[in-house]
Amino acid sequence: MTYRIVDHSALDVGRGPHPAASPFEKRVGEALGLTAFGLYQIELPAGEETVPHDHRDDLAEDAYAVLRGSGWVVVDGEEVAVGPGQFVAVTVESSRYLRAGPDGLVFIAVCAAAAAVGIHERSGLPVVGVGRAVTSEDVATALDEE
């Protein structure tokens, strides 16, 4: 199969497997069969909020796209109003959660491990993926697979 289409109205609402799971989320990515990143539609009723969290341990990056309603993204205690058409990205070390305004808040959340590329401090090897240096074994394995 080359594609899959899922209608959000056909998805169950409930907590996903991640630490910041909300009882108001629809696991869109799971329904689509995605494995490289998490994709969720969260439908917060008026006054409800997501779970406060950061990603210091797993280095995942979060981005949010507001679809309907209004509310606030709260980052390190600072409340910032959000509404339809706005996109928000939060750095891994910052604590964050979203709170719905009086009309509720519907948004898409995308969560993925950072794929930073850099140089490992001690080994001098290139870093790929989440803080992982490429080893000579990785190179040999890749060459064997060609």
Secondary structure as UniProt FT lines:
FT   HELIX           8..10
FT   TURN            19..20
FT   TURN            23..24
FT   STRAND          25..26
FT   HELIX           28..32
FT   STRAND          38..44
FT   TURN            46..47
FT   TURN            56..58
FT   STRAND          60..75
FT   TURN            76..77
FT   STRAND          78..82
FT   TURN            84..85
FT   STRAND          87..90
FT   TURN            92..93
FT   STRAND          96..113
FT   STRAND          118..119
FT   TURN            121..123
FT   STRAND          126..128
FT   TURN            129..131
FT   STRAND          132..133
FT   HELIX           136..145
//
